């Protein structure tokens, strides 16, 4: 069987993907719906090096945006704010996307040692948002976020 025609067709189809978006590849974005129905776009972090870098060295999270960390299995996931430049709200969710922990306005940490946040409850997904977002969206443990 000659796979070259199928490979050529796939290449042509994929070359049209994307569009004018700059920076983050559109394939790394996910629509996230808050319990109140508000929708944001989140960068999906699944690779270990991307998760370790997270918000490091970034000067802002634009309005309506966030970072969604996806772990392969549930665990006690602690986060810290080393080299993060802005306060963040951090939302921990279990495998069913139910909020299990919240950290509002986690403070940036310019150098070690840094305070760690979360990890008291088992989680599989963590959403980082701009500081003040927990209050803005009325987030509370027990609510479900859709993505």
ABEGO torsion letter per residue (X at the ends): XBAAAAAAAAAAAAAABGEABBEBBAAABBBBBBAAGBBBBBBBBABAAAAAAEABGBABBBBGBBBBBBBABBBBBBBBABGBABBBBBBBBBAAGBBABBBBGBBBBABOBBBBBEGABBBABBBBBBBGAAAAAGBBBGBBBBX
